[in-house]
């Protein structure tokens, strides 16, 4: 899944080159390439990898993943949230491989332990085969995070999995603490494994207003005309919260969805003790800041500031309190900003 705009990483991530095409961890591989790298060992060849993306990112995908056949690019005419993306991708794969087990993976996630991740995916594949159910990989919480949805696990099943009792929306801190302490809640990472047959049946059952026009358009090769009018809804709301055939397998590996600039504190080891810094920084009485510039000629100087995100990209400088990074998307709606810079 590589069609997102990554707006909360602006100005580094832009509409022309969003975060999945960037090397945020300075590892030499972009987030998209890292996703490809950890999935390839699970498959027979790159021909088994499909990339769902937007039309404007096709050239970037082909440049960064030249091993993936051009015919394996699933091009969404317009962003309509994850249910439409999953449905279109499932129809496409099913047409070529009607008996396939398919996994859906975001291209902007960071996975710390590749081998543990791969073992968990293999377990999900086996559980999907055995149950013909919908499998989600839930991340074992390491803290009472309020920015993630949670999955409550029920009875044990094979392959170290559980039936899903319910999905829970992003909680407040007190609820998140209780979830973590209970030991039977997992973060909802939006990682899914199922057969194309199973997910298409569930979509027809629980989201007919989406699937009926999409199925007709797919059969008649009119996706470009119909896709922009599809209902905008997530796969969680459309199917996962309604299906009676959902299972969760715990993912005991280091995971981060790299949702915004604050994620860099968790990802990058900085030489500075009190700040997370990429680039050259000189500071006095400065702490808990995230400071980022890729230009080797830039010097960012701070005095007496804390809890800020400071990003220099080209001729654009962003200063925002860490508590407000979620509002960067609102900032990008400014007509004045659009006049001054490419967002």
C-alpha positions as protocol buffer text, in pm:
chain_id: "A"
residue {
  index: 1
  type: UNK
  ca { x: 0 y: 0 z: 0 }
}
residue {
  index: 2
  type: UNK
  ca { x: 198 y: 297 z: -127 }
}
residue {
  index: 3
  type: UNK
  ca { x: -47 y: 571 z: -218 }
}
residue {
  index: 4
  type: UNK
  ca { x: -49 y: 789 z: 95 }
}
residue {
  index: 5
  type: UNK
  ca { x: 47 y: 1156 z: 98 }
}
residue {
  index: 6
  type: UNK
  ca { x: 242 y: 1154 z: 426 }
}
residue {
  index: 7
  type: UNK
  ca { x: 132 y: 1508 z: 506 }
}
residue {
  index: 8
  type: UNK
  ca { x: 234 y: 1500 z: 872 }
}
residue {
  index: 9
  type: UNK
  ca { x: 599 y: 1472 z: 760 }
}
residue {
  index: 10
  type: UNK
  ca { x: 583 y: 1794 z: 561 }
}
residue {
  index: 11
  type: UNK
  ca { x: 798 y: 1974 z: 445 }
}
residue {
  index: 12
  type: UNK
  ca { x: 1028 y: 1673 z: 393 }
}
residue {
  index: 13
  type: UNK
  ca { x: 737 y: 1467 z: 265 }
}
residue {
  index: 14
  type: UNK
  ca { x: 547 y: 1642 z: -13 }
}
residue {
  index: 15
  type: UNK
  ca { x: 259 y: 1553 z: -243 }
}
residue {
  index: 16
  type: UNK
  ca { x: 514 y: 1487 z: -519 }
}
residue {
  index: 17
  type: UNK
  ca { x: 735 y: 1263 z: -305 }
}
residue {
  index: 18
  type: UNK
  ca { x: 567 y: 1145 z: 16 }
}
residue {
  index: 19
  type: UNK
  ca { x: 737 y: 972 z: 306 }
}
residue {
  index: 20
  type: UNK
  ca { x: 716 y: 614 z: 176 }
}
residue {
  index: 21
  type: UNK
  ca { x: 964 y: 714 z: -96 }
}
residue {
  index: 22
  type: UNK
  ca { x: 1208 y: 871 z: 153 }
}
residue {
  index: 23
  type: UNK
  ca { x: 1495 y: 727 z: 356 }
}
residue {
  index: 24
  type: UNK
  ca { x: 1384 y: 866 z: 691 }
}
residue {
  index: 25
  type: UNK
  ca { x: 1605 y: 631 z: 892 }
}
residue {
  index: 26
  type: UNK
  ca { x: 1915 y: 716 z: 687 }
}
residue {
  index: 27
  type: UNK
  ca { x: 1963 y: 345 z: 620 }
}
residue {
  index: 28
  type: UNK
  ca { x: 2025 y: 369 z: 246 }
}
residue {
  index: 29
  type: UNK
  ca { x: 1680 y: 225 z: 169 }
}
residue {
  index: 30
  type: UNK
  ca { x: 1350 y: 408 z: 153 }
}
residue {
  index: 31
  type: UNK
  ca { x: 1051 y: 295 z: 358 }
}
residue {
  index: 32
  type: UNK
  ca { x: 899 y: 141 z: 44 }
}
residue {
  index: 33
  type: UNK
  ca { x: 1220 y: -44 z: -39 }
}
residue {
  index: 34
  type: UNK
  ca { x: 1253 y: -168 z: 319 }
}
residue {
  index: 35
  type: UNK
  ca { x: 898 y: -305 z: 302 }
}
residue {
  index: 36
  type: UNK
  ca { x: 985 y: -487 z: -21 }
}
residue {
  index: 37
  type: UNK
  ca { x: 1307 y: -624 z: 132 }
}
residue {
  index: 38
  type: UNK
  ca { x: 1136 y: -790 z: 428 }
}
residue {
  index: 39
  type: UNK
  ca { x: 848 y: -934 z: 223 }
}
residue {
  index: 40
  type: UNK
  ca { x: 1051 y: -1082 z: -63 }
}
residue {
  index: 41
  type: UNK
  ca { x: 1189 y: -1380 z: 141 }
}
residue {
  index: 42
  type: UNK
  ca { x: 829 y: -1489 z: 206 }
}
residue {
  index: 43
  type: UNK
  ca { x: 759 y: -1524 z: -166 }
}
residue {
  index: 44
  type: UNK
  ca { x: 882 y: -1718 z: -465 }
}
residue {
  index: 45
  type: UNK
  ca { x: 975 y: -1409 z: -668 }
}
residue {
  index: 46
  type: UNK
  ca { x: 914 y: -1033 z: -704 }
}
residue {
  index: 47
  type: UNK
  ca { x: 632 y: -1127 z: -942 }
}
residue {
  index: 48
  type: UNK
  ca { x: 429 y: -1213 z: -631 }
}
residue {
  index: 49
  type: UNK
  ca { x: 446 y: -857 z: -500 }
}
residue {
  index: 50
  type: UNK
  ca { x: 179 y: -607 z: -605 }
}
residue {
  index: 51
  type: UNK
  ca { x: 198 y: -237 z: -523 }
}
residue {
  index: 52
  type: UNK
  ca { x: -118 y: -31 z: -482 }
}
residue {
  index: 53
  type: UNK
  ca { x: -42 y: 334 z: -545 }
}
residue {
  index: 54
  type: UNK
  ca { x: -163 y: 657 z: -701 }
}
residue {
  index: 55
  type: UNK
  ca { x: -108 y: 741 z: -1067 }
}
residue {
  index: 56
  type: UNK
  ca { x: 132 y: 1025 z: -983 }
}
residue {
  index: 57
  type: UNK
  ca { x: 362 y: 786 z: -793 }
}
residue {
  index: 58
  type: UNK
  ca { x: 398 y: 517 z: -1060 }
}
residue {
  index: 59
  type: UNK
  ca { x: 735 y: 647 z: -1179 }
}
residue {
  index: 60
  type: UNK
  ca { x: 866 y: 660 z: -821 }
}
residue {
  index: 61
  type: UNK
  ca { x: 753 y: 303 z: -754 }
}
residue {
  index: 62
  type: UNK
  ca { x: 914 y: 175 z: -1073 }
}
residue {
  index: 63
  type: UNK
  ca { x: 1236 y: 366 z: -998 }
}
residue {
  index: 64
  type: UNK
  ca { x: 1261 y: 231 z: -643 }
}
residue {
  index: 65
  type: UNK
  ca { x: 1128 y: -121 z: -710 }
}
residue {
  index: 66
  type: UNK
  ca { x: 1249 y: -210 z: -1059 }
}
residue {
  index: 67
  type: UNK
  ca { x: 1215 y: -583 z: -980 }
}
residue {
  index: 68
  type: UNK
  ca { x: 836 y: -555 z: -949 }
}
residue {
  index: 69
  type: UNK
  ca { x: 667 y: -603 z: -1289 }
}
residue {
  index: 70
  type: UNK
  ca { x: 487 y: -299 z: -1424 }
}
residue {
  index: 71
  type: UNK
  ca { x: 173 y: -511 z: -1456 }
}
residue {
  index: 72
  type: UNK
  ca { x: 179 y: -561 z: -1077 }
}
residue {
  index: 73
  type: UNK
  ca { x: 110 y: -195 z: -1010 }
}
residue {
  index: 74
  type: UNK
  ca { x: -248 y: -141 z: -897 }
}
residue {
  index: 75
  type: UNK
  ca { x: -314 y: 222 z: -981 }
}
residue {
  index: 76
  type: UNK
  ca { x: -589 y: 392 z: -783 }
}
residue {
  index: 77
  type: UNK
  ca { x: -747 y: 682 z: -977 }
}
residue {
  index: 78
  type: UNK
  ca { x: -817 y: 864 z: -651 }
}
residue {
  index: 79
  type: UNK
  ca { x: -764 y: 801 z: -280 }
}
residue {
  index: 80
  type: UNK
  ca { x: -1084 y: 651 z: -133 }
}
residue {
  index: 81
  type: UNK
  ca { x: -946 y: 511 z: 194 }
}
residue {
  index: 82
  type: UNK
  ca { x: -842 y: 155 z: 269 }
}
residue {
  index: 83
  type: UNK
  ca { x: -1164 y: -38 z: 199 }
}
residue {
  index: 84
  type: UNK
  ca { x: -1168 y: 66 z: -166 }
}
residue {
  index: 85
  type: UNK
  ca { x: -793 y: 6 z: -192 }
}
residue {
  index: 86
  type: UNK
  ca { x: -820 y: -342 z: -41 }
}
residue {
  index: 87
  type: UNK
  ca { x: -1121 y: -429 z: -257 }
}
residue {
  index: 88
  type: UNK
  ca { x: -959 y: -316 z: -581 }
}
residue {
  index: 89
  type: UNK
  ca { x: -631 y: -492 z: -502 }
}
residue {
  index: 90
  type: UNK
  ca { x: -813 y: -811 z: -401 }
}
residue {
  index: 91
  type: UNK
  ca { x: -1014 y: -814 z: -724 }
}
residue {
  index: 92
  type: UNK
  ca { x: -693 y: -766 z: -921 }
}
residue {
  index: 93
  type: UNK
  ca { x: -500 y: -1045 z: -749 }
}
residue {
  index: 94
  type: UNK
  ca { x: -801 y: -1277 z: -750 }
}
residue {
  index: 95
  type: UNK
  ca { x: -833 y: -1240 z: -1127 }
}
residue {
  index: 96
  type: UNK
  ca { x: -479 y: -1372 z: -1170 }
}
residue {
  index: 97
  type: UNK
  ca { x: -458 y: -1608 z: -870 }
}
residue {
  index: 98
  type: UNK
  ca { x: -808 y: -1715 z: -753 }
}
residue {
  index: 99
  type: UNK
  ca { x: -668 y: -1939 z: -478 }
}
residue {
  index: 100
  type: UNK
  ca { x: -420 y: -1685 z: -342 }
}
residue {
  index: 101
  type: UNK
  ca { x: -355 y: -1593 z: 17 }
}
residue {
  index: 102
  type: UNK
  ca { x: -278 y: -1221 z: 11 }
}
residue {
  index: 103
  type: UNK
  ca { x: -124 y: -992 z: 271 }
}
residue {
  index: 104
  type: UNK
  ca { x: -170 y: -615 z: 294 }
}
residue {
  index: 105
  type: UNK
  ca { x: 124 y: -415 z: 427 }
}
residue {
  index: 106
  type: UNK
  ca { x: 167 y: -40 z: 453 }
}
residue {
  index: 107
  type: UNK
  ca { x: 480 y: 88 z: 283 }
}
residue {
  index: 108
  type: UNK
  ca { x: 557 y: 339 z: 561 }
}
residue {
  index: 109
  type: UNK
  ca { x: 587 y: 106 z: 859 }
}
residue {
  index: 110
  type: UNK
  ca { x: 912 y: 42 z: 1035 }
}
residue {
  index: 111
  type: UNK
  ca { x: 982 y: -317 z: 1149 }
}
residue {
  index: 112
  type: UNK
  ca { x: 1273 y: -377 z: 1382 }
}
residue {
  index: 113
  type: UNK
  ca { x: 1305 y: -757 z: 1383 }
}
residue {
  index: 114
  type: UNK
  ca { x: 1264 y: -886 z: 1028 }
}
residue {
  index: 115
  type: UNK
  ca { x: 1288 y: -1257 z: 1115 }
}
residue {
  index: 116
  type: UNK
  ca { x: 1023 y: -1231 z: 1388 }
}
residue {
  index: 117
  type: UNK
  ca { x: 802 y: -1036 z: 1148 }
}
residue {
  index: 118
  type: UNK
  ca { x: 837 y: -1303 z: 880 }
}
residue {
  index: 119
  type: UNK
  ca { x: 759 y: -1582 z: 1128 }
}
residue {
  index: 120
  type: UNK
  ca { x: 444 y: -1398 z: 1235 }
}
residue {
  index: 121
  type: UNK
  ca { x: 332 y: -1352 z: 874 }
}
residue {
  index: 122
  type: UNK
  ca { x: 386 y: -1723 z: 806 }
}
residue {
  index: 123
  type: UNK
  ca { x: 165 y: -1801 z: 1106 }
}
residue {
  index: 124
  type: UNK
  ca { x: -101 y: -1566 z: 971 }
}
residue {
  index: 125
  type: UNK
  ca { x: -85 y: -1736 z: 631 }
}
residue {
  index: 126
  type: UNK
  ca { x: -134 y: -2079 z: 788 }
}
residue {
  index: 127
  type: UNK
  ca { x: -422 y: -1956 z: 1003 }
}
residue {
  index: 128
  type: UNK
  ca { x: -588 y: -1799 z: 699 }
}
residue {
  index: 129
  type: UNK
  ca { x: -564 y: -2131 z: 516 }
}
residue {
  index: 130
  type: UNK
  ca { x: -701 y: -2330 z: 809 }
}
residue {
  index: 131
  type: UNK
  ca { x: -992 y: -2101 z: 898 }
}
residue {
  index: 132
  type: UNK
  ca { x: -1069 y: -1919 z: 573 }
}
residue {
  index: 133
  type: UNK
  ca { x: -1093 y: -1622 z: 807 }
}
residue {
  index: 134
  type: UNK
  ca { x: -966 y: -1266 z: 813 }
}
residue {
  index: 135
  type: UNK
  ca { x: -633 y: -1244 z: 996 }
}
residue {
  index: 136
  type: UNK
  ca { x: -488 y: -927 z: 1142 }
}
residue {
  index: 137
  type: UNK
  ca { x: -148 y: -897 z: 1304 }
}
residue {
  index: 138
  type: UNK
  ca { x: -174 y: -718 z: 1636 }
}
residue {
  index: 139
  type: UNK
  ca { x: 135 y: -559 z: 1788 }
}
residue {
  index: 140
  type: UNK
  ca { x: 211 y: -642 z: 2149 }
}
residue {
  index: 141
  type: UNK
  ca { x: 199 y: -299 z: 2321 }
}
residue {
  index: 142
  type: UNK
  ca { x: 515 y: -160 z: 2474 }
}
residue {
  index: 143
  type: UNK
  ca { x: 349 y: 149 z: 2621 }
}
residue {
  index: 144
  type: UNK
  ca { x: -4 y: 285 z: 2677 }
}
residue {
  index: 145
  type: UNK
  ca { x: -20 y: 460 z: 2340 }
}
residue {
  index: 146
  type: UNK
  ca { x: -329 y: 673 z: 2277 }
}
residue {
  index: 147
  type: UNK
  ca { x: -261 y: 721 z: 1906 }
}
residue {
  index: 148
  type: UNK
  ca { x: -347 y: 363 z: 1803 }
}
residue {
  index: 149
  type: UNK
  ca { x: -664 y: 159 z: 1793 }
}
residue {
  index: 150
  type: UNK
  ca { x: -662 y: -165 z: 1993 }
}
residue {
  index: 151
  type: UNK
  ca { x: -776 y: -523 z: 1933 }
}
residue {
  index: 152
  type: UNK
  ca { x: -917 y: -733 z: 2218 }
}
residue {
  index: 153
  type: UNK
  ca { x: -822 y: -1098 z: 2190 }
}
residue {
  index: 154
  type: UNK
  ca { x: -1065 y: -1377 z: 2278 }
}
residue {
  index: 155
  type: UNK
  ca { x: -1023 y: -1755 z: 2276 }
}
residue {
  index: 156
  type: UNK
  ca { x: -700 y: -1919 z: 2164 }
}
residue {
  index: 157
  type: UNK
  ca { x: -682 y: -2082 z: 1821 }
}
residue {
  index: 158
  type: UNK
  ca { x: -409 y: -2252 z: 1620 }
}
residue {
  index: 159
  type: UNK
  ca { x: -80 y: -2091 z: 1514 }
}
residue {
  index: 160
  type: UNK
  ca { x: -62 y: -1884 z: 1837 }
}
residue {
  index: 161
  type: UNK
  ca { x: -365 y: -1686 z: 1725 }
}
residue {
  index: 162
  type: UNK
  ca { x: -685 y: -1569 z: 1894 }
}
residue {
  index: 163
  type: UNK
  ca { x: -1037 y: -1495 z: 1790 }
}
residue {
  index: 164
  type: UNK
  ca { x: -1102 y: -1122 z: 1792 }
}
residue {
  index: 165
  type: UNK
  ca { x: -1357 y: -1014 z: 2053 }
}
residue {
  index: 166
  type: UNK
  ca { x: -1369 y: -653 z: 1941 }
}
residue {
  index: 167
  type: UNK
  ca { x: -1187 y: -358 z: 1791 }
}
residue {
  index: 168
  type: UNK
  ca { x: -1147 y: -52 z: 2012 }
}
residue {
  index: 169
  type: UNK
  ca { x: -1103 y: 306 z: 1895 }
}
residue {
  index: 170
  type: UNK
  ca { x: -807 y: 517 z: 2010 }
}
residue {
  index: 171
  type: UNK
  ca { x: -842 y: 530 z: 2391 }
}
residue {
  index: 172
  type: UNK
  ca { x: -757 y: 793 z: 2648 }
}
residue {
  index: 173
  type: UNK
  ca { x: -447 y: 735 z: 2859 }
}
residue {
  index: 174
  type: UNK
  ca { x: -629 y: 565 z: 3148 }
}
residue {
  index: 175
  type: UNK
  ca { x: -798 y: 314 z: 2917 }
}
residue {
  index: 176
  type: UNK
  ca { x: -477 y: 254 z: 2725 }
}
residue {
  index: 177
  type: UNK
  ca { x: -302 y: 176 z: 3054 }
}
residue {
  index: 178
  type: UNK
  ca { x: -571 y: -78 z: 3144 }
}
residue {
  index: 179
  type: UNK
  ca { x: -547 y: -238 z: 2800 }
}
residue {
  index: 180
  type: UNK
  ca { x: -172 y: -282 z: 2831 }
}
residue {
  index: 181
  type: UNK
  ca { x: -195 y: -420 z: 3185 }
}
residue {
  index: 182
  type: UNK
  ca { x: -466 y: -671 z: 3087 }
}
residue {
  index: 183
  type: UNK
  ca { x: -234 y: -853 z: 2847 }
}
residue {
  index: 184
  type: UNK
  ca { x: -507 y: -939 z: 2596 }
}
residue {
  index: 185
  type: UNK
  ca { x: -514 y: -619 z: 2392 }
}
residue {
  index: 186
  type: UNK
  ca { x: -295 y: -549 z: 2091 }
}
residue {
  index: 187
  type: UNK
  ca { x: -225 y: -241 z: 1885 }
}
residue {
  index: 188
  type: UNK
  ca { x: -415 y: -240 z: 1556 }
}
residue {
  index: 189
  type: UNK
  ca { x: -133 y: -207 z: 1303 }
}
residue {
  index: 190
  type: UNK
  ca { x: -350 y: -241 z: 993 }
}
residue {
  index: 191
  type: UNK
  ca { x: -161 y: -550 z: 873 }
}
residue {
  index: 192
  type: UNK
  ca { x: -392 y: -811 z: 718 }
}
residue {
  index: 193
  type: UNK
  ca { x: -366 y: -1163 z: 573 }
}
residue {
  index: 194
  type: UNK
  ca { x: -653 y: -1358 z: 409 }
}
residue {
  index: 195
  type: UNK
  ca { x: -756 y: -1537 z: 95 }
}
residue {
  index: 196
  type: UNK
  ca { x: -886 y: -1318 z: -183 }
}
residue {
  index: 197
  type: UNK
  ca { x: -1200 y: -1533 z: -188 }
}
residue {
  index: 198
  type: UNK
  ca { x: -1268 y: -1469 z: 183 }
}
residue {
  index: 199
  type: UNK
  ca { x: -1217 y: -1092 z: 178 }
}
residue {
  index: 200
  type: UNK
  ca { x: -1423 y: -1043 z: -137 }
}
residue {
  index: 201
  type: UNK
  ca { x: -1711 y: -1242 z: 13 }
}
residue {
  index: 202
  type: UNK
  ca { x: -1693 y: -1035 z: 333 }
}
residue {
  index: 203
  type: UNK
  ca { x: -1683 y: -710 z: 137 }
}
residue {
  index: 204
  type: UNK
  ca { x: -1991 y: -810 z: -63 }
}
residue {
  index: 205
  type: UNK
  ca { x: -2168 y: -899 z: 263 }
}
residue {
  index: 206
  type: UNK
  ca { x: -2075 y: -600 z: 478 }
}
residue {
  index: 207
  type: UNK
  ca { x: -2000 y: -325 z: 222 }
}
residue {
  index: 208
  type: UNK
  ca { x: -2232 y: -387 z: -76 }
}
residue {
  index: 209
  type: UNK
  ca { x: -2259 y: -14 z: -147 }
}
residue {
  index: 210
  type: UNK
  ca { x: -1885 y: -22 z: -218 }
}
residue {
  index: 211
  type: UNK
  ca { x: -1847 y: -363 z: -378 }
}
residue {
  index: 212
  type: UNK
  ca { x: -2143 y: -362 z: -614 }
}
residue {
  index: 213
  type: UNK
  ca { x: -2028 y: -65 z: -823 }
}
residue {
  index: 214
  type: UNK
  ca { x: -1662 y: -163 z: -793 }
}
residue {
  index: 215
  type: UNK
  ca { x: -1722 y: -522 z: -904 }
}
residue {
  index: 216
  type: UNK
  ca { x: -1925 y: -401 z: -1204 }
}
residue {
  index: 217
  type: UNK
  ca { x: -1660 y: -145 z: -1296 }
}
residue {
  index: 218
  type: UNK
  ca { x: -1384 y: -403 z: -1263 }
}
residue {
  index: 219
  type: UNK
  ca { x: -1567 y: -653 z: -1483 }
}
residue {
  index: 220
  type: UNK
  ca { x: -1637 y: -385 z: -1744 }
}
residue {
  index: 221
  type: UNK
  ca { x: -1290 y: -227 z: -1718 }
}
residue {
  index: 222
  type: UNK
  ca { x: -1434 y: 110 z: -1609 }
}
residue {
  index: 223
  type: UNK
  ca { x: -1236 y: 154 z: -1287 }
}
residue {
  index: 224
  type: UNK
  ca { x: -1116 y: 504 z: -1377 }
}
residue {
  index: 225
  type: UNK
  ca { x: -1473 y: 627 z: -1422 }
}
residue {
  index: 226
  type: UNK
  ca { x: -1624 y: 465 z: -1112 }
}
residue {
  index: 227
  type: UNK
  ca { x: -1346 y: 458 z: -850 }
}
residue {
  index: 228
  type: UNK
  ca { x: -1361 y: 832 z: -758 }
}
residue {
  index: 229
  type: UNK
  ca { x: -1730 y: 799 z: -665 }
}
residue {
  index: 230
  type: UNK
  ca { x: -1683 y: 501 z: -429 }
}
residue {
  index: 231
  type: UNK
  ca { x: -1766 y: 540 z: -62 }
}
residue {
  index: 232
  type: UNK
  ca { x: -1471 y: 662 z: 141 }
}
residue {
  index: 233
  type: UNK
  ca { x: -1437 y: 421 z: 434 }
}
residue {
  index: 234
  type: UNK
  ca { x: -1162 y: 223 z: 605 }
}
residue {
  index: 235
  type: UNK
  ca { x: -1145 y: -156 z: 586 }
}
residue {
  index: 236
  type: UNK
  ca { x: -1182 y: -166 z: 967 }
}
residue {
  index: 237
  type: UNK
  ca { x: -1516 y: 15 z: 961 }
}
residue {
  index: 238
  type: UNK
  ca { x: -1636 y: -154 z: 642 }
}
residue {
  index: 239
  type: UNK
  ca { x: -1556 y: -516 z: 729 }
}
residue {
  index: 240
  type: UNK
  ca { x: -1331 y: -598 z: 1023 }
}
residue {
  index: 241
  type: UNK
  ca { x: -1560 y: -461 z: 1295 }
}
residue {
  index: 242
  type: UNK
  ca { x: -1861 y: -650 z: 1152 }
}
residue {
  index: 243
  type: UNK
  ca { x: -1726 y: -987 z: 1044 }
}
residue {
  index: 244
  type: UNK
  ca { x: -1766 y: -1287 z: 1274 }
}
residue {
  index: 245
  type: UNK
  ca { x: -1462 y: -1458 z: 1124 }
}
residue {
  index: 246
  type: UNK
  ca { x: -1172 y: -1239 z: 1239 }
}
residue {
  index: 247
  type: UNK
  ca { x: -856 y: -1358 z: 1413 }
}
residue {
  index: 248
  type: UNK
  ca { x: -548 y: -1186 z: 1551 }
}
residue {
  index: 249
  type: UNK
  ca { x: -193 y: -1315 z: 1569 }
}
residue {
  index: 250
  type: UNK
  ca { x: 40 y: -1129 z: 1808 }
}
residue {
  index: 251
  type: UNK
  ca { x: 336 y: -960 z: 1648 }
}
residue {
  index: 252
  type: UNK
  ca { x: 622 y: -967 z: 1897 }
}
residue {
  index: 253
  type: UNK
  ca { x: 852 y: -746 z: 1696 }
}
residue {
  index: 254
  type: UNK
  ca { x: 951 y: -382 z: 1710 }
}
residue {
  index: 255
  type: UNK
  ca { x: 697 y: -185 z: 1506 }
}
residue {
  index: 256
  type: UNK
  ca { x: 626 y: 179 z: 1436 }
}
residue {
  index: 257
  type: UNK
  ca { x: 383 y: 334 z: 1191 }
}
residue {
  index: 258
  type: UNK
  ca { x: 606 y: 644 z: 1155 }
}
residue {
  index: 259
  type: UNK
  ca { x: 297 y: 860 z: 1158 }
}
residue {
  index: 260
  type: UNK
  ca { x: 455 y: 1199 z: 1221 }
}
residue {
  index: 261
  type: UNK
  ca { x: 775 y: 1382 z: 1312 }
}
residue {
  index: 262
  type: UNK
  ca { x: 764 y: 1272 z: 1677 }
}
residue {
  index: 263
  type: UNK
  ca { x: 826 y: 914 z: 1557 }
}
residue {
  index: 264
  type: UNK
  ca { x: 1186 y: 1012 z: 1482 }
}
residue {
  index: 265
  type: UNK
  ca { x: 1258 y: 1015 z: 1855 }
}
residue {
  index: 266
  type: UNK
  ca { x: 1179 y: 643 z: 1859 }
}
residue {
  index: 267
  type: UNK
  ca { x: 1364 y: 564 z: 1537 }
}
residue {
  index: 268
  type: UNK
  ca { x: 1688 y: 759 z: 1535 }
}
residue {
  index: 269
  type: UNK
  ca { x: 1980 y: 738 z: 1771 }
}
residue {
  index: 270
  type: UNK
  ca { x: 2117 y: 1091 z: 1793 }
}
residue {
  index: 271
  type: UNK
  ca { x: 2464 y: 1188 z: 1909 }
}
residue {
  index: 272
  type: UNK
  ca { x: 2307 y: 1463 z: 2118 }
}
residue {
  index: 273
  type: UNK
  ca { x: 2189 y: 1363 z: 2462 }
}
residue {
  index: 274
  type: UNK
  ca { x: 1882 y: 1583 z: 2494 }
}
residue {
  index: 275
  type: UNK
  ca { x: 1762 y: 1629 z: 2136 }
}
residue {
  index: 276
  type: UNK
  ca { x: 1696 y: 1416 z: 1828 }
}
residue {
  index: 277
  type: UNK
  ca { x: 1907 y: 1570 z: 1554 }
}
residue {
  index: 278
  type: UNK
  ca { x: 1968 y: 1501 z: 1185 }
}
residue {
  index: 279
  type: UNK
  ca { x: 2208 y: 1759 z: 1045 }
}
residue {
  index: 280
  type: UNK
  ca { x: 2423 y: 2018 z: 1220 }
}
residue {
  index: 281
  type: UNK
  ca { x: 2288 y: 2175 z: 1538 }
}
residue {
  index: 282
  type: UNK
  ca { x: 2434 y: 2407 z: 1801 }
}
residue {
  index: 283
  type: UNK
  ca { x: 2217 y: 2455 z: 2108 }
}
residue {
  index: 284
  type: UNK
  ca { x: 2223 y: 2604 z: 2454 }
}
residue {
  index: 285
  type: UNK
  ca { x: 1965 y: 2519 z: 2723 }
}
residue {
  index: 286
  type: UNK
  ca { x: 1776 y: 2328 z: 2456 }
}
residue {
  index: 287
  type: UNK
  ca { x: 1608 y: 1991 z: 2517 }
}
residue {
  index: 288
  type: UNK
  ca { x: 1353 y: 1740 z: 2387 }
}
residue {
  index: 289
  type: UNK
  ca { x: 1354 y: 1891 z: 2039 }
}
residue {
  index: 290
  type: UNK
  ca { x: 1351 y: 1718 z: 1701 }
}
residue {
  index: 291
  type: UNK
  ca { x: 1584 y: 1900 z: 1462 }
}
residue {
  index: 292
  type: UNK
  ca { x: 1613 y: 1790 z: 1100 }
}
residue {
  index: 293
  type: UNK
  ca { x: 1794 y: 1918 z: 793 }
}
residue {
  index: 294
  type: UNK
  ca { x: 1945 y: 1722 z: 506 }
}
residue {
  index: 295
  type: UNK
  ca { x: 2151 y: 2012 z: 369 }
}
residue {
  index: 296
  type: UNK
  ca { x: 2512 y: 1972 z: 491 }
}
residue {
  index: 297
  type: UNK
  ca { x: 2559 y: 2349 z: 470 }
}
residue {
  index: 298
  type: UNK
  ca { x: 2273 y: 2425 z: 713 }
}
residue {
  index: 299
  type: UNK
  ca { x: 2348 y: 2504 z: 1076 }
}
residue {
  index: 300
  type: UNK
  ca { x: 2046 y: 2517 z: 1306 }
}
residue {
  index: 301
  type: UNK
  ca { x: 2106 y: 2717 z: 1624 }
}
residue {
  index: 302
  type: UNK
  ca { x: 1871 y: 2707 z: 1923 }
}
residue {
  index: 303
  type: UNK
  ca { x: 1863 y: 2880 z: 2260 }
}
residue {
  index: 304
  type: UNK
  ca { x: 1626 y: 2809 z: 2546 }
}
residue {
  index: 305
  type: UNK
  ca { x: 1366 y: 2610 z: 2354 }
}
residue {
  index: 306
  type: UNK
  ca { x: 1215 y: 2270 z: 2421 }
}
residue {
  index: 307
  type: UNK
  ca { x: 958 y: 2027 z: 2280 }
}
residue {
  index: 308
  type: UNK
  ca { x: 976 y: 2170 z: 1930 }
}
residue {
  index: 309
  type: UNK
  ca { x: 1001 y: 2014 z: 1586 }
}
residue {
  index: 310
  type: UNK
  ca { x: 1237 y: 2219 z: 1368 }
}
residue {
  index: 311
  type: UNK
  ca { x: 1264 y: 2110 z: 1006 }
}
residue {
  index: 312
  type: UNK
  ca { x: 1460 y: 2286 z: 730 }
}
residue {
  index: 313
  type: UNK
  ca { x: 1392 y: 2160 z: 377 }
}
residue {
  index: 314
  type: UNK
  ca { x: 1511 y: 2369 z: 85 }
}
residue {
  index: 315
  type: UNK
  ca { x: 1386 y: 2723 z: 140 }
}
residue {
  index: 316
  type: UNK
  ca { x: 1114 y: 2614 z: 381 }
}
residue {
  index: 317
  type: UNK
  ca { x: 1145 y: 2617 z: 759 }
}
residue {
  index: 318
  type: UNK
  ca { x: 887 y: 2453 z: 986 }
}
residue {
  index: 319
  type: UNK
  ca { x: 864 y: 2523 z: 1359 }
}
residue {
  index: 320
  type: UNK
  ca { x: 590 y: 2340 z: 1548 }
}
residue {
  index: 321
  type: UNK
  ca { x: 536 y: 2224 z: 1904 }
}
residue {
  index: 322
  type: UNK
  ca { x: 552 y: 1845 z: 1933 }
}
residue {
  index: 323
  type: UNK
  ca { x: 199 y: 1839 z: 2073 }
}
residue {
  index: 324
  type: UNK
  ca { x: 68 y: 1996 z: 1749 }
}
residue {
  index: 325
  type: UNK
  ca { x: 230 y: 1783 z: 1479 }
}
residue {
  index: 326
  type: UNK
  ca { x: -104 y: 1616 z: 1409 }
}
residue {
  index: 327
  type: UNK
  ca { x: -231 y: 1956 z: 1290 }
}
residue {
  index: 328
  type: UNK
  ca { x: 24 y: 1991 z: 1009 }
}
residue {
  index: 329
  type: UNK
  ca { x: -241 y: 1850 z: 773 }
}
residue {
  index: 330
  type: UNK
  ca { x: -465 y: 2145 z: 861 }
}
residue {
  index: 331
  type: UNK
  ca { x: -177 y: 2384 z: 797 }
}
residue {
  index: 332
  type: UNK
  ca { x: -138 y: 2248 z: 446 }
}
residue {
  index: 333
  type: UNK
  ca { x: -493 y: 2359 z: 365 }
}
residue {
  index: 334
  type: UNK
  ca { x: -375 y: 2721 z: 372 }
}
residue {
  index: 335
  type: UNK
  ca { x: -411 y: 2890 z: 32 }
}
residue {
  index: 336
  type: UNK
  ca { x: -133 y: 3133 z: 128 }
}
residue {
  index: 337
  type: UNK
  ca { x: 106 y: 2843 z: 190 }
}
residue {
  index: 338
  type: UNK
  ca { x: 9 y: 2684 z: -139 }
}
residue {
  index: 339
  type: UNK
  ca { x: 99 y: 3007 z: -317 }
}
residue {
  index: 340
  type: UNK
  ca { x: 440 y: 3024 z: -155 }
}
residue {
  index: 341
  type: UNK
  ca { x: 559 y: 2664 z: -168 }
}
residue {
  index: 342
  type: UNK
  ca { x: 483 y: 2324 z: -315 }
}
residue {
  index: 343
  type: UNK
  ca { x: 298 y: 2114 z: -54 }
}
